Amino acid sequence: MKTLQDIQKDGWESGINQVWHGDCLDFMKLIPDGSINMILTDPPYPDYYQEEYGYKDEIIEFLKNLSCRQFVFWSAKVEFPLDYTAIHIWNKQRGIGSEYERIFERNGNKNYKLFTAFSLDSYRAKIAREVWTEHPSQKPIKLIQKIINEFSKENDIILDPFLGSGTTAVAAKQLGRRFIGIEISERYCRIAEDRLRQGILFQ
């Protein structure tokens, strides 16, 4: 686990294929534009667990300073605050029902994609043979794999500045991509590191 002091001392490249513990707004100042191939992230939403996840206005404004291709999960009920080139849809299957969530693409193509995957809870994770971390907004790893496969190539650096329990990092590692994952919660940093260390995709 890398801290802000580690990255300041050793340089941002020392943190490739590592989990960084701290506030992404501090870390992002150390990553030069042009050094990351893709951002894939699920930031706090203004209408979902605001206090628990530390949502604040302009929380993703720093993405404007990076010119790489970006994919940002966002609530279906709240306006997305940045410019974008396409809106992809995650069709969230829930047994006999279905909901959806939007994935905003920035600095990319204009064509939209539809991704279908079950949303996760302890029950559905078991059925899908996925690791359940108890993170309330954990994304299915098959969904993250599809996005990484579709929009990046082997050895690309994938950045997730809101890593949560580590799904983006695990998927990137399994698909032969490099990664940087930033997470403010020490608990979830350790969960992410455990998943990476054990190579866990499925139970």
N, C-alpha and C positions, 0 to 999 in steps of 0.2 A: 504494500500500500504506500503510495507516494503522497507526501504532504506538499503544501505550497513552498515551504522552505527547501525541500528536496529539489523541486523543479527550478526554483530560483538559483540554487547552487549548481546543479548539474546540467541544466538546460532542458528544454521541453522534449527533445528527442530521447532523452534518457527515460522518459515515461511512456514510450511506445510499448504496447502490449502490457500495460499496467493499469491498475485502478488508482485513481487520484482521489484523495479524501479532502474535501473542502468545498468552498463556494465557487461555482464555475465562473462567476463574474470576476473573481480574482485571477483564476487560472487563465482565462481566455486572453488576458493582456499579454501573456507570455508565448502564445502560439501565433506565429506570423501568418498573414494571409498567403495562400498559395501552397501551404505545407500539408493541408488536409485534402483528401480526395472527395469525401462525402460526410455529411452530417445526417445522422438518423437518431431522432430523439423524441421523447414523450415528456414535455415540460409540465409543470403544474398548470392546471386550468383555473380560470377565474370562477368557475361554478362547481368545483369538485375538490373537496378536502383542502380548502384554501389555507386554513391555519396550519394543518398538519404538514403540508408540503411547502409552506412558506411562499405562497403565491403573492406577487406584488406587481403593480402596473409596470409595464416595460421590461418584464423579466426576460424576454427573448430579443430585446432590441439589439443586443450585441451581435446577433446573426447578420445584421446589415453590414457588418465590417468584414464578413467572410464571403468570398466570391465562389466558393465551391458549391456543388450541387447539394441541396438540403431537402430533407423529408421530415416534416414536423407534424406529429399527431396533435389533433386539436378537437375540442368539444364540438359536437354537432349543433349546440345551442347558443354559442357565443361567437361573435365576429372575430375573425383572425386579424391580428393587428399589423401584419407586415404585407408587403407586396409578394406576389407569387406567380408562377407560370402555369400551374395545373393543380387541380384538386382530385386526389385519389380517394376512393371510398373503401373503408374496411367494413364489410358486411359481417356484423357480429352475430353469429348464430347462437341462439339460446334455446336449445331443445326444439320445440315446435314453433318458437317465435324468433324474431330477428330484430336487431337494432343496427345502427350504423355510427361510424365515427369517421371524421375526415382526416386525410393526410395531405398537408399542403406541401407541394414541391416548389422550391425556390431555385432560381438560376439554372433551370432545366428545360425540359420539353413542355409542350402544351397539351399533349395527349393524356387523357386520364386513364387510370387502370382501376379495375374492381378486384379487390382481394377478399376472399371468403375464408374465414377461420373462426372457430369457436372462441368466444370470450372465456376467460379463465376464472374459476373459483376452485376450491379444494376438490369438489366432486368432478367437475369437467376436466381438471388437470389429470386426475387419476384415469379417467376414461381415455384421454388423449395420450397417456403415458408421458406426461410432462412433469417436470419438477415444480412443485407448488411452494413458493417462498413466503406466502401470506402477505405479499405486497398487494395493496388494494387495486392498483392499476397495472399489474403484471400483464405483459403482452405475450401472446402465444409465440413460441420460438419458431414455429413453422411460418407464421406470418412475417416475422423479421427476416427469416432466411429468404423468403420469396423476394422481399424488397432488396436485400443485399445482392442476391443473385441477378436480379433484373437490372440493377442500376450501377453495379460496380464490377471491378475485375480483380483477379487474384493479386494479392500483395498491396492493394489499395489500403490507405489508412482511413478507417471509419471512426468518426468521433461521435460519442454520445455524452453531451454535457450534463444530462440529467439521467444518470445510468440506472438508478433504482436498484433492483436486485440482480442486474448484470446480464439480462437477456441479449442485448445488442452485442456486448463483448463476447459472450459465449458463442453466439451465432457467427460472428465475424471470425473467431478463432477456428471454428469447425469448418468454415468455408475457405480457409487459406487467405484471409485478409488480416491486416494488422489493425489494431484498435487502440483507442484511448477512451477510457470511461471515467467521467467525473461525477462524484456523488457526495452530497453534503452530510448524509447520515452515515455514521461509523458502522452502525448495525448492518445496513445494506451493503456497505463496502465489503464487510467481512463475508456476507452471504455471497456476493458476487465473486470474491476471491476464492471461496470454497468451491463454487461451481466451476470456475476456471481451472482450479488445481486438480479437481477430480475428473475434469473433462465431461461433466454431466450434461447431456442433452435430454435424455429420457430416463425415467426410473425403471 
